[in-house]
């Protein structure tokens, strides 16, 4: 079933707001991360982003989000 034009447009708008960061761990490391995320009840993305944010905070570089242009 094809995607409706409005759905496609909304997906494109959302995706334009997102950044893409890619990591390619060795399979055993990836499996360990997946298992840890599952044990925490999180998606891998949520688990990794939370880990990054916590480390940044520990290192004195807390995550500071820029406001999107439409919120200024």
Buried (B, 14 or more C-beta within 10 A) or exposed (E): EEEEEEEEEEEEEEEEEEEEEEEEEEEEEEEEBEEBBEEEEBEBEEBBBEBEEEEEEEEEEEEEEEEEEEEE
